[in-house]
Amino acid sequence: MAAISEDTNLTIPLKNILGMIALTAVATMAYFSIESRLTTLEHSVDMTYVEIKSNSEFRILWPRGQLGSLPADARQDMLIEGLERDVVELREMQDRVHELTIRIGTLEALFDTKNSESTN
């Protein structure tokens, strides 16, 4: 085996040196392309995670009313409250009408008994 020292000469054809330089350049470009693609994908995954998290918060908090409401919702709520008040008033009126019907029935019964006594 030959001794290797500082003075050892090595001859490589120019074609091989250019090939090695081209291979190194291609490998470097491929590495940075893959690294760039990985960075893009990681960023995309992070952004998707943020969107999913905020969607989950929205899905949970919106029905509870903890995120506010739309103007249409506020208007509907006011209309519903008005209808509830109307229903309460109608029920009270229905109770009064029922009570008056009972009183009128009682008065009619008393009137009929007095009329029947006075005709006898």
Wavefront OBJ file of the C-alpha trace (Angstrom):
o trace
v 0.000 0.000 0.000
v 1.278 3.468 -0.830
v 2.105 5.906 1.911
v -0.123 8.968 2.091
v 1.479 12.234 3.063
v 1.252 15.939 2.335
v 3.201 15.460 -0.832
v 0.993 12.720 -2.225
v -0.371 13.666 -5.642
v -3.872 12.727 -6.588
v -5.152 13.037 -10.117
v -8.871 13.235 -10.772
v -10.291 13.849 -14.196
v -11.930 17.269 -14.648
v -15.156 15.564 -15.704
v -15.382 13.858 -12.272
v -14.668 17.098 -10.388
v -17.404 18.917 -12.338
v -19.764 16.002 -11.668
v -19.052 16.181 -7.933
v -19.617 19.958 -7.934
v -22.907 19.509 -9.857
v -23.989 16.711 -7.501
v -23.192 18.895 -4.483
v -25.174 21.790 -5.992
v -28.164 19.549 -6.782
v -28.052 17.972 -3.316
v -27.893 21.425 -1.690
v -30.837 22.700 -3.763
v -32.841 19.566 -2.945
v -32.109 19.965 0.758
v -33.243 23.585 0.821
v -36.322 22.779 -1.275
v -37.325 20.025 1.142
v -36.603 22.296 4.116
v -38.745 25.064 2.590
v -41.596 22.640 1.885
v -41.454 21.302 5.455
v -41.544 24.837 6.846
v -44.578 25.641 4.667
v -46.388 22.487 5.775
v -45.611 23.119 9.446
v -46.943 26.651 9.131
v -50.071 25.329 7.434
v -50.594 22.792 10.225
v -50.132 25.529 12.856
v -52.652 27.798 11.123
v -55.128 24.923 10.806
v -54.724 24.179 14.510
v -55.444 27.823 15.368
v -58.566 27.782 13.154
v -59.783 24.507 14.668
v -59.232 25.825 18.193
v -61.107 29.064 17.523
v -63.878 27.118 15.764
v -64.212 24.846 18.788
v -64.384 27.869 21.093
v -66.990 29.463 18.829
v -69.011 26.231 18.661
v -69.108 26.038 22.462
v -69.386 29.716 23.453
v -71.789 31.044 20.766
v -74.844 29.008 21.824
v -74.219 30.034 25.439
v -74.301 33.694 24.402
v -70.782 34.319 25.659
v -69.582 35.715 22.320
v -72.362 38.251 21.848
v -75.178 38.027 19.395
v -76.146 39.222 15.964
v -78.479 42.219 15.587
v -81.092 39.875 14.127
v -80.822 37.698 17.246
v -81.294 40.714 19.496
v -84.382 41.748 17.499
v -85.787 38.222 17.690
v -85.143 38.146 21.431
v -87.068 41.410 21.839
v -89.960 40.049 19.785
v -90.028 36.833 21.824
v -90.067 38.804 25.078
v -92.969 40.889 23.739
v -94.864 37.760 22.781
v -94.251 36.253 26.212
v -95.726 39.379 27.836
v -98.728 39.167 25.507
v -99.270 35.517 26.410
v -99.155 36.350 30.122
v -101.710 39.138 29.614
v -103.954 36.846 27.576
v -103.836 34.176 30.279
v -104.777 36.767 32.900
v -107.664 37.937 30.700
v -108.735 34.327 30.185
v -108.784 33.818 33.964
v -110.869 37.013 34.393
v -113.303 35.940 31.678
v -113.642 32.524 33.302
v -114.292 34.158 36.679
v -116.886 36.520 35.153
v -118.568 33.601 33.392
v -118.900 31.826 36.719
v -120.322 34.985 38.346
v -122.791 35.511 35.491
v -123.843 31.881 35.738
v -124.366 32.278 39.472
v -126.367 35.488 38.986
v -128.502 33.867 36.289
v -129.186 30.925 38.580
v -130.175 33.295 41.417
v -132.338 35.355 39.067
v -134.058 32.253 37.731
v -134.755 30.975 41.267
v -136.189 34.379 42.339
v -138.330 34.569 39.209
v -139.610 31.067 39.716
v -140.412 31.821 43.398
v -142.208 35.041 42.564
v -144.342 33.343 39.852
v -145.389 30.585 42.229
l 1 2 3 4 5 6 7 8 9 10 11 12 13 14 15 16 17 18 19 20 21 22 23 24 25 26 27 28 29 30 31 32 33 34 35 36 37 38 39 40 41 42 43 44 45 46 47 48 49 50 51 52 53 54 55 56 57 58 59 60 61 62 63 64 65 66 67 68 69 70 71 72 73 74 75 76 77 78 79 80 81 82 83 84 85 86 87 88 89 90 91 92 93 94 95 96 97 98 99 100 101 102 103 104 105 106 107 108 109 110 111 112 113 114 115 116 117 118 119 120
